Amino acid sequence: MERGAALVKTGIARPLAWVAGAVLDQLYPPVCLSCDAPLASADALCANCFRELRPITAPLCPVLGLPFTVSIGPEARSAEAIADPPPFERARAAVVYNDIARALVGRLKYGDRPELARFCARLMAQAGHELWDGDAVLVPVPLHRTRQFSRRYNQSNELARALGRLTGLRVAHGLVRRRKATRQQVGLSASARQRNVAGAFAANAEALARLNGRRLILVDDVVTTGSTVRAVTHALKSAGAGRVDVVSFARVVIGTDA
């Protein structure tokens, strides 16, 4: 009887959801996430804006995920990874941080547009396909509580939730916290960024222990110099974490025409 009632509810709910979506599309027609040009479907870019995105694809550095101009071998590392090896194992990003990526991230972070995370996560899911195997858990890079209160949400949380739905991976909230409010990283040099986030994060050792050594995947919107994800990784490993990977929507690539 309960199962029958559930089937009836499901059968009714789906048409109602379709009707509700159609009504919303009439009242608020879908538009491009960047330029607001009209679209046939929501959570997408128009053709012109999509062409401006620069996907990061192979060949790339197996550690930092930086793109190579030509293939120099499957295990060949970038100069950056050799000169300053990161504490995490692998980093992957969906797109180069150029003007269109900057506009999307700006709207997601500061424009009260959390729905942008769904689009970004679709590209991140493709870029990070090597990371989704096994029993990994997604760990959003935390905001300080004062900054999250002013923005209303943490964009990394939104990206992690959307990625979790696409990959089937669990999102581990509360595993790491930002224990001090830091300056905005925008405009700071690489060394200033590193000093800015030094000691800014603390991991929950008890929560880590309950994960029994499962691999962690840090989720962030943009990787610039990598100082933030390095600091979070150091905090996690100091508390007992094992392997840590990183996935972001965009990353700065030196030497591009972004």
C-alpha positions as CSV (number, residue, x, y, z in Angstrom):
1,M,0.0,0.0,0.0
2,E,2.8,2.4,1.0
3,R,4.7,1.5,-2.2
4,G,1.6,2.1,-4.3
5,A,1.1,5.5,-2.7
6,A,4.7,6.4,-3.3
7,L,4.3,5.4,-7.0
8,V,1.3,7.6,-7.3
9,K,3.1,10.5,-5.7
10,T,6.0,10.0,-8.0
11,G,3.8,9.8,-11.0
12,I,2.1,13.0,-10.0
13,A,5.2,14.9,-9.0
14,R,7.1,14.5,-12.2
15,P,4.4,16.1,-14.5
16,L,3.9,18.8,-11.9
17,A,7.6,19.5,-11.8
18,W,7.6,19.7,-15.7
19,V,4.7,22.1,-15.7
20,A,6.3,24.2,-13.0
21,G,9.5,24.4,-15.0
22,A,7.7,25.4,-18.1
23,V,5.8,28.1,-16.3
24,L,9.1,29.5,-14.8
25,D,10.7,29.4,-18.3
26,Q,7.8,31.6,-19.5
27,L,8.1,34.0,-16.6
28,Y,12.0,34.0,-16.5
29,P,13.3,32.8,-19.9
30,P,16.7,31.1,-19.7
31,V,19.7,33.4,-20.5
32,C,23.4,33.0,-21.0
33,L,25.2,32.8,-17.6
34,S,27.7,35.4,-18.8
35,C,26.1,37.9,-21.2
36,D,22.4,37.3,-20.5
37,A,21.6,36.5,-24.2
38,P,18.4,34.4,-24.5
39,L,18.9,30.6,-24.6
40,A,16.8,27.5,-25.1
41,S,17.9,25.9,-21.8
42,A,19.1,27.1,-18.4
43,D,22.5,26.9,-16.8
44,A,24.5,27.3,-20.0
45,L,26.5,29.8,-22.0
46,C,25.6,31.1,-25.4
47,A,27.7,29.9,-28.3
48,N,29.8,33.1,-28.4
49,C,30.7,33.0,-24.7
50,F,31.3,29.3,-24.8
51,R,33.8,29.7,-27.6
52,E,35.8,32.1,-25.3
53,L,36.4,29.4,-22.7
54,R,39.7,27.7,-22.9
55,P,39.5,24.1,-21.7
56,I,42.5,22.6,-20.1
57,T,43.1,19.2,-21.8
58,A,45.9,16.8,-22.4
59,P,48.9,17.0,-22.7
60,L,49.3,18.4,-19.3
61,C,51.5,18.1,-16.2
62,P,50.4,15.0,-14.2
63,V,50.9,16.8,-10.9
64,L,49.8,20.4,-11.3
65,G,47.5,19.9,-14.4
66,L,49.2,22.7,-16.3
67,P,48.8,22.4,-20.0
68,F,51.7,21.6,-22.3
69,T,52.0,23.0,-25.8
70,V,53.2,19.6,-27.1
71,S,53.3,16.2,-25.5
72,I,56.7,15.5,-23.8
73,G,55.8,12.1,-22.3
74,P,53.1,10.8,-19.9
75,E,55.2,11.3,-16.7
76,A,56.9,14.6,-17.7
77,R,56.3,17.2,-15.1
78,S,56.1,21.0,-15.5
79,A,59.0,23.2,-14.4
80,E,56.7,24.5,-11.6
81,A,56.1,21.0,-10.2
82,I,59.8,20.2,-10.3
83,A,60.9,23.5,-8.7
84,D,58.3,23.6,-6.0
85,P,56.6,20.2,-5.5
86,P,53.1,20.6,-4.0
87,P,51.9,18.8,-0.8
88,F,48.9,17.4,-2.8
89,E,49.2,14.6,-5.3
90,R,47.3,15.9,-8.3
91,A,45.5,19.1,-9.4
92,R,43.1,19.4,-12.2
93,A,41.2,22.4,-13.5
94,A,38.5,22.7,-16.2
95,V,39.5,26.0,-17.9
96,V,42.2,28.6,-18.1
97,Y,41.4,31.7,-16.0
98,N,40.7,34.2,-18.8
99,D,38.2,37.0,-19.1
100,I,35.1,34.8,-19.5
101,A,36.1,32.5,-16.7
102,R,36.8,35.5,-14.5
103,A,33.3,36.9,-15.2
104,L,31.7,33.5,-14.3
105,V,33.7,33.2,-11.1
106,G,32.9,36.8,-10.2
107,R,29.2,36.2,-10.6
108,L,29.4,33.0,-8.6
109,K,31.3,34.5,-5.7
110,Y,30.1,38.0,-5.5
111,G,26.9,38.2,-7.6
112,D,24.6,36.0,-5.5
113,R,24.4,33.5,-8.3
114,P,24.9,30.0,-6.7
115,E,23.2,28.3,-9.6
116,L,26.4,29.0,-11.7
117,A,28.0,26.2,-9.8
118,R,25.9,23.6,-11.8
119,F,27.5,24.8,-15.1
120,C,31.0,25.0,-13.6
121,A,30.7,21.5,-12.0
122,R,29.8,19.9,-15.3
123,L,33.1,21.1,-16.8
124,M,35.0,20.2,-13.6
125,A,33.5,16.7,-13.7
126,Q,35.0,16.1,-17.1
127,A,38.4,17.7,-16.3
128,G,38.8,15.7,-13.1
129,H,37.7,12.3,-14.5
130,E,40.9,10.7,-13.2
131,L,40.0,11.7,-9.7
132,W,36.6,10.1,-9.2
133,D,37.6,6.5,-8.8
134,G,37.6,4.7,-5.5
135,D,36.1,5.9,-2.2
136,A,37.3,9.6,-2.4
137,V,35.4,12.4,-0.6
138,L,35.0,16.0,-1.8
139,V,36.2,18.7,0.6
140,P,35.2,22.3,-0.2
141,V,37.8,25.0,0.6
142,P,36.2,26.8,3.5
143,L,35.5,30.5,3.9
144,H,35.9,32.4,7.2
145,R,32.5,32.6,8.9
146,T,32.4,36.4,8.5
147,R,33.0,36.3,4.8
148,Q,30.5,33.5,4.3
149,F,27.9,35.5,6.2
150,S,28.4,38.5,4.0
151,R,28.3,36.5,0.8
152,R,25.4,34.3,2.0
153,Y,27.1,31.1,0.8
154,N,30.5,29.5,0.1
155,Q,31.0,29.1,-3.6
156,S,33.3,26.1,-3.0
157,N,30.5,24.4,-1.1
158,E,28.1,25.0,-4.1
159,L,30.7,23.5,-6.5
160,A,31.3,20.5,-4.2
161,R,27.6,19.8,-3.9
162,A,27.1,20.0,-7.7
163,L,30.1,17.7,-8.2
164,G,28.8,15.3,-5.7
165,R,25.6,14.9,-7.6
166,L,27.4,14.4,-10.9
167,T,30.1,12.0,-9.6
168,G,28.2,10.2,-6.7
169,L,31.0,11.2,-4.3
170,R,30.2,12.3,-0.7
171,V,30.8,15.9,0.3
172,A,32.6,16.1,3.7
173,H,31.6,19.3,5.4
174,G,33.4,20.5,8.5
175,L,36.5,18.6,7.8
176,V,38.6,21.7,7.7
177,R,37.8,25.3,8.8
178,R,39.4,28.7,8.2
179,R,40.3,29.8,11.7
180,K,41.3,33.3,10.9
181,A,40.0,36.0,8.5
182,T,42.6,36.7,5.8
183,R,42.9,39.5,3.3
184,Q,41.5,39.0,-0.2
185,Q,44.1,37.2,-2.3
186,V,43.3,39.3,-5.4
187,G,46.2,41.6,-6.2
188,L,48.7,40.0,-3.9
189,S,52.0,38.6,-5.1
190,A,52.8,34.9,-4.9
191,S,54.8,35.3,-1.7
192,A,52.2,37.6,-0.1
193,R,49.5,35.1,-0.9
194,Q,51.5,32.4,0.8
195,R,52.1,34.5,3.9
196,N,48.4,35.6,3.9
197,V,47.1,32.0,4.3
198,A,49.9,30.6,6.4
199,G,48.2,29.0,9.5
200,A,44.8,30.1,8.3
201,F,43.3,26.6,8.2
202,A,42.8,23.9,10.8
203,A,41.6,20.3,10.2
204,N,39.3,18.2,12.4
205,A,41.4,15.3,13.3
206,E,38.5,13.3,14.8
207,A,36.5,13.7,11.6
208,L,39.5,12.7,9.5
209,A,40.0,9.6,11.6
210,R,36.4,8.5,10.9
211,L,37.1,8.6,7.2
212,N,39.6,5.7,7.6
213,G,42.2,7.1,5.2
214,R,39.9,7.8,2.3
215,R,41.4,10.0,-0.4
216,L,40.4,13.7,-0.2
217,I,39.6,15.9,-3.1
218,L,39.8,19.7,-2.4
219,V,37.2,21.7,-4.4
220,D,37.8,25.4,-5.2
221,D,36.7,27.9,-7.8
222,V,40.1,29.2,-8.9
223,V,43.7,28.2,-8.4
224,T,46.1,31.1,-8.9
225,T,49.5,30.4,-7.3
226,G,48.1,27.4,-5.4
227,S,48.9,29.0,-2.0
228,T,45.4,28.4,-0.6
229,V,45.1,24.7,-1.6
230,R,48.6,24.1,-0.4
231,A,47.8,25.6,3.0
232,V,44.6,23.5,3.3
233,T,46.5,20.4,2.2
234,H,49.2,21.0,4.9
235,A,46.4,21.4,7.5
236,L,44.8,18.2,6.5
237,K,48.0,16.2,6.3
238,S,49.2,17.6,9.7
239,A,45.9,16.2,11.1
240,G,46.5,12.7,9.6
241,A,45.1,12.9,6.1
242,G,46.7,10.6,3.4
243,R,46.3,11.4,-0.3
244,V,44.9,14.8,-1.2
245,D,44.0,15.9,-4.8
246,V,42.6,19.2,-6.0
247,V,40.0,20.1,-8.5
248,S,39.0,23.7,-9.5
249,F,36.9,25.3,-12.2
250,A,39.7,27.6,-13.4
251,R,43.4,28.1,-12.9
252,V,45.9,30.8,-13.9
253,V,48.3,29.6,-16.6
254,I,51.3,31.9,-17.0
255,G,52.2,32.7,-20.6
256,T,48.7,32.4,-22.0
257,D,46.9,35.2,-23.7
258,A,44.0,34.9,-21.2
